[in-house]
Amino acid sequence: MNYTFLREHALHALLLCDPIEKASYIKQLIQEGPYPVGATLTLHEPAQIPGRPQKPVIVPPQQVKQRSLQSIEGRATLLHALAHIEFNAINLALDIIWRYPHMPDMFYGEWLCVAYEEVLHFELLNRHLQSIGYTYGDFPAHDGLWDMAERTKDDLIARLALVPRTLEARGLDACPVVRGKLAQAGDEAGAAILDIILRDEVGHVALGNKWYRWVCEQKQVDAISIYPDLATHYRAPRLKGPFNFPARQAAGFFPEELDYLQQQAQ
């Protein structure tokens, strides 16, 4: 570990291509820290962001096939898609640490904890994949999460609004549905992993809400009224139900936002 500051370490970890090496580096950061943050450092974006393995092959979303969960291969494709989401989530947490300077030290430390939890989720899913004869990289995957990170990379408010508060919040809605499908297919181990992921993702989305509000306050913009403009400008997907209202409430969404979703769900 040849770097002095946490933000330098985060950029280095982001550039690592091998998932096992990336996970090991993040765990070591947690174990050896805390590091000085280096909030005022100006770091320049390398060309090869993010580091990722040669597989899975990245394809458009419509080319990611869905299969029946009654087959082992069908369950494997679903678990693989979830593992890819978690791998992207690792990269997203690392990216927000290195990319945005002049934030409070707590901001960077909290997102490092998110990266660590996403590592644990990825490892749980990949081990489960391996237990049924597959591994991460065996199926094509799409890149919707990282695409939004690219679009919002020059605007921290947009990044917070549209990655944790929108795309990752959709995971709160999807988790109970996916968990139910795995349990119905007899995959209780997979269902148990989804329970862990949902528990932790509530905290991750809550962190997005916390820092979105903080940055909006610093810039003196209204956090609620600015959101539709951000969603339109950066082409965020339209929110569709069913919505996990208990999880969204626990994650700290504004009452006005929850009321709007209630109307959408009717």
RAKA-V608047 format. One record per residue. SS is DSSP state (H for helix, E for strand, - for the rest). D_CENTER is the distance of its C-alpha to the mean C-alpha in Angstrom with 2 decimals. Layout:
# RAKA-V608047
ss-><SS,SS>
d_center-><D_CENTER,D_CENTER>
This chain:
# RAKA-V608047
ss-><-,-,-,-,-,H,H,H,H,H,H,H,H,H,H,-,-,-,H,H,H,H,H,H,H,H,H,H,H,H,H,H,-,-,-,-,-,-,-,-,-,-,-,-,-,-,-,-,-,-,-,-,-,-,-,-,-,E,-,-,H,H,H,-,-,-,-,-,-,-,-,H,H,H,H,H,H,H,H,H,H,H,H,H,H,H,H,H,H,H,H,H,H,H,H,H,H,H,H,-,-,-,-,-,H,H,H,H,H,H,H,H,H,H,H,H,H,H,H,H,H,H,H,H,H,H,H,H,H,H,H,-,-,-,-,-,-,-,-,-,E,-,-,H,H,H,H,H,H,H,H,-,-,-,-,H,H,H,H,H,H,H,H,H,H,H,H,H,H,H,H,H,H,H,H,H,H,H,H,H,H,H,H,H,-,-,-,H,H,H,H,H,H,H,H,H,H,H,H,H,H,H,H,H,H,H,H,H,H,H,H,H,H,H,H,H,H,H,H,-,-,-,-,-,H,H,H,H,H,H,H,H,H,-,-,-,-,-,-,-,-,-,-,-,H,H,H,H,H,H,-,-,-,-,H,H,H,H,H,H,H,H,H,H,H,->
d_center-><25.02,26.98,25.07,26.05,23.13,19.57,18.32,20.36,18.95,15.32,16.53,18.45,15.68,13.56,16.76,17.32,17.33,17.98,15.13,17.69,18.79,15.38,14.75,18.32,18.11,15.31,17.36,20.41,19.03,18.52,21.94,23.86,22.52,22.62,23.09,24.40,21.64,23.53,22.28,25.11,24.64,24.44,22.34,22.77,20.23,21.24,21.58,19.57,16.00,13.74,15.54,15.15,17.78,20.39,19.18,17.52,19.28,17.18,18.89,18.76,17.07,20.60,21.49,19.06,21.66,21.45,24.00,25.70,24.18,27.77,27.73,26.08,24.82,23.33,21.41,20.38,18.98,16.82,15.66,15.10,12.91,10.74,10.93,9.98,6.70,6.19,8.00,6.14,3.07,6.53,7.90,6.00,7.05,10.28,10.86,10.99,13.37,15.77,15.83,16.98,20.25,22.42,20.05,21.17,20.75,18.90,16.00,15.47,16.18,13.77,10.74,12.34,12.41,8.67,8.65,11.52,10.28,7.47,10.65,12.64,10.69,10.97,14.56,15.47,14.59,16.29,19.25,19.66,19.65,22.27,24.30,24.94,25.77,22.71,20.03,16.88,18.25,20.91,19.72,18.64,15.10,13.93,11.66,10.79,7.28,9.04,12.12,11.05,10.12,13.63,15.26,14.31,14.81,18.20,17.44,15.45,16.26,14.94,11.62,11.24,12.85,11.09,7.35,6.74,10.24,10.44,7.97,5.71,9.29,10.55,8.99,11.31,14.02,13.59,13.39,17.11,18.24,16.79,18.02,21.37,21.68,21.13,23.60,26.03,25.96,26.90,23.75,23.70,21.84,18.90,19.17,19.20,15.92,14.37,16.13,14.51,10.92,11.96,13.75,11.04,8.41,11.41,11.58,8.15,9.02,12.47,11.72,10.53,13.77,15.80,15.27,15.48,18.80,19.92,19.58,21.20,23.98,24.53,24.91,26.90,25.15,24.73,21.13,22.01,24.30,22.25,19.23,21.10,22.26,18.84,17.63,20.84,20.95,17.54,17.95,15.15,15.62,18.04,16.97,18.67,19.55,19.93,18.06,17.31,19.34,19.66,15.94,15.58,18.69,17.55,14.42,17.07,17.28,20.69,23.48,24.24,20.83,21.25,24.80,23.82,21.54,24.45,26.66,24.42,24.42,28.21>
